[in-house]
């Protein structure tokens, strides 16, 4: 019998006691994600109509700027160029260096135009790319650029109904998989089907943008990048160049900024210099300053910038209009303390406490909180009405209270925001419907007075309750194990035994996983490596992980085979070798904390 079936039977046995326990006893801290890695597929319409809608290929430039804004390492990007068929595509490429970004941008520069258009073809292929290579610990997304309605080849026999059916299927798959589709409609000829693009975004949790000018596309891509990571685009300056260096202040608010993306958009090339808060000139580029240039933008990325006011000096061609925007990326999430209960009565005042988290620890930096505001976002699930309740800034956390207005069900979360970013907690559900908060003990009827105390039933009840409590404790332990997180990372290399070729090291962070992790997941679910799905990692104590092998693979540590019937404890620095039996490949794994 599988562990899942055994667990299901035990769960049925103790379901009664779980119903008796206060719902608040199973509460956990509700936290939104901080800085997350992205798996993005860029979907570009390369039909001939784009030559008129976007003659300067600003759309391509905007997509390249999006790539430059991604983290220096770790994000994955795929590209689909479509007409009524796939013209060219690139599978997800993990960015490990600036050369990887240049490779992706070079691919975009090589895209050619083609006849006809079928938007469903592009979206369907984007979902396939994510299915084939998305990292389970990353945030997936699709960005779709289109300039009008479908245009089918009469000789193909393709109909709008067929395209609509394919699109509906792809959108449903995206929604079921948690993949938001951000749509950008370029309405240069006035024929854009805005409603169709907006529907795709709405049904998948994305956002829809439309514009009459391709010149707006870089700004739109900035908005999409910021929106997907719960960030805000901060307008810094807009001015007309005079041919000399002009100073622009870039304020880094605190030490929690991972990256500062400074985008300089202009029709003509610009030159830039940089001075840090201490007054020291910083070379562009340098170790912690990356520079990317294209014909319509320059992007300067500051890695772990010092807090304070930086000075950006920009020199542009005389009379050229220059727009400068800023996007900070933070290693911060927002957490909410668990509630004492999830059941209340009308008129009850429910207290909420929320705070920022960095590196898994509560943030104590009051400077970060000083410019932030927080609100309770309350949705009445019975009426659909939503309201915002301001919270107090207590210096190192936010405090607020919601007074239950009606005997309804509610969904509540906290949103905290400052100029450059926002964060939201996961939502919690509470109820104030009649009977949910419990009932008072009934008064003993008069005819029961004087009856002997029922000793035997009480003892039996106590024993039964003890058994149920023990069972509940077992279930809670399983639930705790299922929610236990990993630390550190695994470094993975794969050697082809036929050729001797070895892949470059891949660094897989484990912090996004909980409970258990399949080696096959870290190998991007590659079909040829399917036998590794029975090689399982689980969190251990003292920053260690436990390896369980139920596969036919041979696992060795220090030259000795690991007993498949026993779990192997791995500490930081331990290395293992996994020899596959179905293909001639060997996997080398090192655990680092």
C-alpha positions in Angstrom: 0.0 0.0 0.0 1.4 3.4 -1.0 2.2 6.1 1.6 -0.5 8.2 0.1 -3.1 5.5 0.6 -1.9 4.8 4.2 -2.1 8.5 4.9 -5.6 8.7 3.5 -6.9 5.9 5.7 -5.3 7.5 8.8 -6.8 10.8 7.8 -10.2 9.3 7.6 -9.8 7.7 11.0 -9.0 11.0 12.7 -11.2 13.4 10.7 -13.6 13.7 13.6 -11.0 14.9 16.0 -9.7 17.4 13.4 -13.2 18.8 13.2 -13.2 19.2 17.0 -9.9 21.0 17.1 -9.9 24.8 16.8 -9.3 25.8 13.2 -6.7 28.3 14.4 -4.4 25.5 15.6 -3.5 24.7 12.0 -2.8 28.3 11.0 0.5 29.2 9.5 2.2 32.4 8.8 0.8 33.8 5.5 3.5 35.3 3.4 3.8 36.6 -0.1 6.9 35.8 -2.2 9.9 38.1 -2.1 12.4 38.3 -4.9 11.4 35.4 -7.3 13.1 33.9 -10.3 11.1 34.1 -13.6 10.4 31.7 -16.4 9.3 34.0 -19.2 8.3 33.1 -22.8 8.2 36.1 -25.1 5.7 35.6 -28.0 6.1 38.0 -30.9 3.9 38.5 -34.0 6.3 38.6 -36.9 3.7 38.8 -39.7 4.1 41.3 -42.5 1.5 43.6 -41.0 4.1 44.4 -38.3 6.2 46.1 -40.9 3.6 48.9 -41.0 2.6 48.8 -37.4 6.2 48.8 -36.1 8.6 49.8 -38.9 11.4 50.5 -36.4 11.0 47.1 -34.7 10.5 48.9 -31.4 8.7 45.8 -30.2 11.8 43.8 -30.6 13.8 46.4 -28.7 11.2 46.4 -25.9 11.5 42.6 -25.5 15.3 43.0 -25.4 15.0 45.6 -22.7 12.8 43.2 -20.7 15.6 40.6 -21.0 18.1 43.1 -19.7 16.0 43.9 -16.7 15.9 40.3 -15.6 18.3 39.2 -12.8 21.9 38.7 -13.7 21.6 35.0 -13.0 18.8 32.4 -12.6 15.9 33.5 -14.7 14.9 31.5 -17.8 13.7 33.0 -21.1 12.1 31.4 -24.2 11.1 33.0 -27.4 8.3 32.3 -29.9 8.1 34.1 -33.3 4.8 33.3 -35.0 2.7 34.1 -38.0 0.0 31.5 -38.8 2.7 29.0 -37.9 5.8 29.0 -35.8 8.5 30.9 -37.7 11.3 30.4 -35.1 11.4 29.5 -31.4 14.0 29.2 -28.6 13.5 26.9 -25.6 13.9 28.2 -22.1 17.5 29.3 -21.6 18.7 29.8 -18.1 20.6 33.1 -17.7 24.0 32.6 -16.1 25.9 35.5 -17.6 25.6 38.6 -19.8 26.6 36.4 -22.7 23.3 34.4 -22.3 21.3 37.7 -22.5 23.2 38.7 -25.6 22.4 35.3 -27.1 18.7 35.8 -26.5 18.8 39.4 -27.9 20.7 38.2 -30.9 18.0 35.7 -31.6 15.4 38.4 -31.6 17.5 40.5 -34.0 17.5 37.6 -36.5 13.7 37.2 -36.7 12.2 37.7 -40.2 8.7 38.6 -41.3 6.1 36.2 -42.7 2.6 36.1 -44.2 -0.7 35.6 -42.3 -1.4 35.6 -38.5 -2.9 33.2 -36.0 -2.4 34.3 -32.4 -3.4 30.9 -31.0 -0.4 29.3 -32.6 2.0 31.5 -30.6 0.2 31.1 -27.2 -0.1 27.3 -27.7 3.6 27.0 -28.4 4.6 29.2 -25.4 2.7 26.9 -23.1 4.5 23.9 -24.6 7.8 25.5 -24.0 6.9 26.1 -20.3 5.6 22.5 -20.0 8.9 21.2 -21.4 11.4 23.3 -19.4 9.9 25.4 -16.6 11.5 25.3 -13.2 8.9 24.4 -10.5 10.5 27.0 -8.2 10.2 29.8 -10.7 7.3 32.2 -11.5 6.1 31.5 -15.0 4.7 34.1 -17.4 4.0 34.7 -21.1 4.2 38.1 -22.8 2.2 38.2 -26.1 2.7 41.0 -28.6 0.2 41.3 -31.4 -0.9 44.0 -33.8 -4.4 43.0 -35.0 -6.8 40.2 -35.8 -6.1 36.8 -37.3 -5.4 36.6 -41.0 -5.6 33.0 -42.4 -4.2 31.5 -45.6 -7.2 30.6 -47.7 -5.3 27.5 -49.0 -4.8 26.2 -45.4 -8.4 25.6 -44.6 -7.9 27.1 -41.2 -11.0 28.8 -39.7 -11.5 31.3 -37.0 -13.5 28.7 -35.0 -10.6 26.3 -35.0 -8.2 29.1 -33.9 -10.7 30.1 -31.1 -10.9 26.5 -29.9 -7.1 26.2 -29.8 -6.8 29.5 -28.0 -9.4 28.6 -25.4 -7.6 25.3 -24.7 -4.2 27.1 -24.4 -5.7 29.8 -22.1 -7.4 27.1 -19.9 -4.1 25.3 -19.6 -2.3 28.6 -18.7 -4.9 29.3 -16.0 -4.8 25.8 -14.6 -1.0 26.0 -14.5 -0.9 29.4 -12.9 0.7 31.1 -15.9 -0.4 34.7 -16.4 -0.4 35.9 -20.0 0.4 39.6 -20.4 -1.0 40.9 -23.7 0.3 43.9 -25.6 -1.8 45.2 -28.5 -0.2 47.5 -31.1 -3.1 49.4 -32.6 -1.3 51.3 -35.3 -4.0 50.7 -38.0 -7.0 50.9 -35.7 -7.9 47.2 -36.3 -6.7 45.8 -33.0 -9.1 43.4 -31.3 -8.6 44.8 -27.8 -11.4 42.7 -26.3 -9.9 39.4 -27.4 -6.5 40.3 -26.0 -8.0 41.6 -22.8 -10.0 38.4 -22.3 -6.8 36.3 -22.6 -5.1 38.4 -19.9 -8.2 38.4 -17.7 -8.7 34.7 -17.8 -5.1 33.9 -16.9 -4.5 36.6 -14.2 -2.3 38.7 -16.4 -2.7 42.3 -17.6 -3.6 43.7 -21.0 -2.1 46.8 -22.6 -2.7 48.5 -25.9 -1.1 51.5 -27.6 -1.3 53.3 -30.9 2.4 53.9 -31.0 5.3 51.4 -30.9 7.3 54.1 -29.1 5.3 53.2 -25.9 6.4 49.5 -25.9 9.5 49.9 -23.8 7.5 51.6 -21.1 4.8 48.9 -21.3 7.4 46.1 -20.9 8.8 47.9 -17.9 5.3 47.9 -16.4 4.9 44.2 -17.0 8.2 43.4 -15.5 7.4 45.4 -12.4 3.8 44.1 -12.1 4.9 40.5 -12.3 7.3 40.9 -9.4 5.1 43.2 -7.3 7.3 46.2 -8.0 6.5 49.8 -9.1 8.1 51.7 -11.9 9.5 54.9 -10.4 9.6 57.8 -12.9 12.9 59.6 -12.2 13.3 62.3 -14.8 12.2 63.4 -18.3 14.2 66.2 -20.0 15.5 67.4 -23.3 19.2 66.8 -23.9 21.4 69.9 -24.5 24.6 68.1 -25.6 26.3 68.2 -22.2 26.1 66.0 -19.1 23.0 66.6 -17.0 22.7 65.3 -13.5 19.9 63.0 -12.3 19.5 61.9 -8.7 18.9 58.1 -8.1 17.9 57.5 -4.5 18.4 54.0 -3.1 16.1 53.9 -0.1 17.7 51.1 2.0 20.0 48.1 2.1 17.3 45.6 1.1 17.6 46.5 -2.6 19.0 43.6 -4.6 19.1 45.4 -7.9 18.3 48.8 -9.3 17.4 48.9 -12.9 17.8 52.3 -14.5 16.3 52.5 -18.0 17.3 55.5 -20.2 15.0 55.7 -23.2 16.0 58.0 -26.1 15.9 58.1 -29.9 19.6 58.8 -30.1 22.6 57.2 -28.3 23.5 58.6 -24.9 26.6 58.5 -22.7 26.4 58.0 -18.9 28.6 58.4 -15.8 27.8 57.3 -12.2 28.8 58.6 -8.8 28.0 56.7 -5.6 26.6 58.2 -2.4 30.1 58.7 -1.0 31.1 60.9 -4.1 33.2 58.2 -5.7 33.0 57.8 -9.5 31.9 54.3 -10.5 32.9 52.8 -13.8 30.1 51.7 -16.2 30.3 48.8 -16.6 32.2 47.4 -13.6 31.9 44.5 -11.1 28.6 45.6 -9.6 27.3 47.8 -12.5 26.1 46.2 -15.6 25.4 48.1 -18.9 23.2 47.0 -21.8 22.6 49.2 -24.8 20.3 49.1 -27.8 19.3 51.6 -30.4 16.3 52.9 -28.3 17.5 52.4 -24.7 20.4 52.0 -22.3 19.9 50.0 -19.2 22.2 50.3 -16.1 21.8 47.6 -13.5 23.2 48.3 -10.0 23.8 45.0 -8.0 23.4 45.4 -4.2 23.7 49.2 -4.4 24.7 51.2 -1.4 21.9 53.1 0.4 21.8 56.8 -0.4 21.6 59.3 -3.2 23.5 58.3 -6.4 24.2 60.8 -9.2 23.6 59.6 -12.8 25.1 62.0 -15.4 23.5 61.6 -18.8 24.8 63.2 -22.0 22.4 63.1 -25.0 22.2 64.5 -28.5 21.0 68.1 -28.4 17.2 68.3 -28.4 16.7 64.6 -28.0 14.0 63.7 -25.5 15.2 61.5 -22.7 13.0 59.5 -20.2 14.6 57.8 -17.2 12.8 55.2 -15.1 13.8 53.1 -12.1 12.8 49.7 -10.9 14.1 48.3 -7.7 14.1 44.6 -7.0 13.9 43.5 -3.3 14.6 40.4 -1.3 11.5 41.0 0.8 8.2 39.3 1.4 5.2 40.2 3.6 4.0 37.9 6.3 0.9 37.8 8.5 0.7 36.4 12.0 -1.7 33.4 12.2 -5.2 34.3 13.6 -6.3 32.9 16.9 -9.4 31.5 15.1 -11.1 31.5 11.7 -14.7 31.7 13.2 -16.1 34.8 14.7 -19.4 36.5 15.5 -20.9 39.7 14.1 -19.4 42.7 15.9 -16.1 40.9 16.8 -12.9 42.9 16.3 -10.2 40.7 14.6 -6.6 41.9 15.1 -4.0 41.6 12.4 -0.3 41.9 12.5 2.0 41.9 9.5 5.7 42.4 8.9 8.4 42.2 6.2 10.6 39.1 5.9 14.1 39.0 4.4 16.2 35.9 4.1 13.6 33.9 6.0 13.8 36.2 9.1 11.6 39.1 10.3 13.0 42.4 9.1 13.9 44.7 12.0 15.1 47.6 9.8 12.8 50.4 10.8 14.2 52.5 7.9 12.5 50.2 5.5 9.1 50.6 7.2 9.4 54.3 7.6 8.1 55.2 4.1 5.6 52.4 3.9 1.8 52.2 4.3 -0.3 49.1 4.8 -4.0 48.3 4.5 -6.2 45.3 5.2 -7.9 44.2 1.9 -11.2 42.8 3.0 -13.6 41.0 0.6 -17.1 40.0 1.6 -17.5 36.7 -0.1 -21.3 36.8 0.2 -21.8 40.2 -1.5 -18.6 40.5 -3.5 -17.9 43.9 -1.9 -14.3 44.9 -1.1 -13.0 47.5 1.2 -9.6 48.8 2.5 -8.9 49.3 6.2 -5.8 51.4 7.0 -3.3 49.8 9.3 -1.0 51.5 11.8 2.8 51.5 11.2 4.3 50.3 14.5 7.9 50.9 13.4 8.9 47.2 12.7 5.4 45.9 11.8 1.9 46.9 10.8 -1.1 46.6 13.1 -4.8 46.7 12.2 -8.3 45.6 13.2 -11.3 44.6 11.3 -14.8 44.7 12.9 -17.1 42.0 11.5 -20.0 43.8 9.9 -22.3 40.9 9.0 -22.8 37.2 9.4 -20.9 36.5 6.2 -17.7 34.8 4.9 -14.7 37.0 4.4 -11.3 36.8 2.6 -8.6 39.1 4.1 -5.0 39.9 3.2 -2.5 42.7 3.9 -1.0 44.9 1.3 2.1 47.1 2.2 3.5 49.6 -0.3 6.0 52.3 -0.8 7.0 54.3 -3.9 9.1 51.6 -5.5 7.4 48.3 -4.6 4.5 46.6 -2.9 3.9 43.2 -1.3 0.8 41.3 -0.4 0.3 38.4 2.0 -1.6 35.3 1.1 -5.3 35.7 1.9 -7.0 34.1 4.9 -10.6 33.1 5.1 -12.8 33.7 8.1 -16.5 33.2 8.8 -19.0 35.0 11.0 -22.0 32.9 10.0 -24.4 31.7 12.7 -23.0 28.7 14.7 -19.5 29.1 13.3 -18.1 30.6 16.5 -19.4 27.8 18.7 -22.4 27.3 20.9 -22.8 27.6 24.7 -23.4 24.5 26.7 -27.1 23.6 27.1 -28.8 23.8 30.5 -29.2 20.4 32.1 -32.9 19.4 32.2 -34.5 19.3 35.6 -35.4 15.6 35.4 -31.7 14.7 35.0 -30.8 16.1 38.3 -29.8 13.5 40.9 -28.9 10.8 38.4 -25.7 8.8 39.2 -22.5 10.1 37.5 -22.0 8.1 34.3 -18.4 6.9 35.2 -18.0 4.2 32.6 -19.0 6.2 29.6 -16.9 9.1 30.8 -13.8 6.9 31.1 -14.4 5.3 27.8 -14.8 8.8 26.3 -11.5 9.9 27.8 -9.7 6.9 26.4 -11.3 7.5 23.0 -10.4 11.1 23.1 -6.8 10.3 24.0 -6.6 7.9 21.0 -8.1 10.5 18.7 -5.7 13.2 20.0 -2.7 10.8 19.4 -4.0 10.2 15.9 -4.4 14.0 15.4 -0.9 14.5 16.6 0.4 12.0 14.0 -1.5 13.8 11.2 -0.2 17.2 12.4 3.4 15.8 12.3 2.8 14.7 8.7 1.4 18.0 7.8 4.4 19.8 9.4 6.7 17.5 7.5 4.8 18.3 4.3 5.3 22.0 4.9 8.9 21.9 6.1 11.2 23.9 3.8 14.6 23.2 2.4 17.8 25.3 2.7 20.8 25.6 0.4 21.2 24.5 -3.1 22.2 21.5 -5.3 24.9 21.8 -7.9 24.1 19.4 -10.8 26.3 18.2 -13.7 25.4 15.5 -16.2 27.9 13.4 -18.1 27.1 11.5 -21.4 29.0 8.2 -21.0 29.0 7.7 -24.8 30.8 10.9 -25.6 32.3 11.9 -22.3 30.8 15.4 -22.6 29.8 17.0 -19.3 27.3 19.8 -18.9 28.1 23.1 -17.1 27.2 23.2 -13.4 23.6 24.1 -12.8 22.8 25.7 -9.4 19.4 24.8 -8.2 18.2 26.8 -5.2 16.0 24.7 -2.8 14.2 27.4 -0.8 11.1 27.4 -3.1 10.4 23.7 -2.3 8.6 22.2 0.7 8.0 18.7 2.1 9.8 16.7 -0.6 11.5 17.2 -4.0 12.0 14.8 -6.9 15.4 14.8 -8.6 13.4 14.7 -11.9 11.9 18.2 -11.0 15.4 19.6 -10.8 16.2 18.0 -14.2 13.3 20.0 -15.7 11.2 16.8 -16.1 13.3 15.7 -19.1 11.6 12.5 -20.5 14.9 10.6 -21.0 15.7 11.1 -17.3 12.3 10.0 -16.0 13.7 7.2 -13.8 15.0 9.9 -11.5 11.5 10.7 -10.4 11.9 8.1 -7.7 15.0 9.7 -6.3 13.5 11.9 -3.6 15.0 14.6 -1.3 13.3 15.6 2.0 14.3 18.3 4.5 16.4 17.1 7.4 17.5 18.7 10.7 20.4 21.1 11.2 20.4 22.3 7.5 20.7 18.8 6.1 18.6 16.9 3.5 17.6 13.3 3.4 17.9 11.3 0.1 15.5 8.4 -0.5 16.2 6.1 -3.5 13.3 4.0 -4.8 14.5 3.9 -8.4 16.6 1.5 -10.4 19.5 4.1 -10.4 22.7 3.4 -8.5 23.7 6.0 -6.1 27.2 6.3 -4.7 28.9 8.5 -2.1 32.6 8.5 -1.7 32.8 5.5 -4.1 30.4 3.3 -2.1 26.9 2.4 -3.2 24.2 3.7 -1.0 21.7 1.2 0.5 18.4 1.8 -1.3 16.4 0.8 1.8 18.0 3.5 4.0 17.8 7.2 3.8 21.1 9.0 3.1 21.7 12.2 5.1 23.6 14.9 3.2 25.3 17.8 4.8 26.9 20.8 3.1 29.7 19.8 0.9 28.6 16.2 0.4 28.7 14.8 -3.1 26.9 11.9 -4.7 26.9 10.2 -8.1 23.6 8.9 -9.7 24.2 6.3 -12.4 21.2 5.8 -14.7 20.2 2.4 -16.1 17.8 3.4 -18.9 20.2 5.9 -20.6 24.0 6.1 -20.6 24.2 9.2 -18.4 25.7 9.9 -15.0 24.5 12.7 -12.7 26.9 14.4 -10.3 25.3 16.3 -7.3 26.8 18.4 -4.6 24.8 19.9 -1.7 25.8 23.4 -0.6 24.4 25.5 2.3 
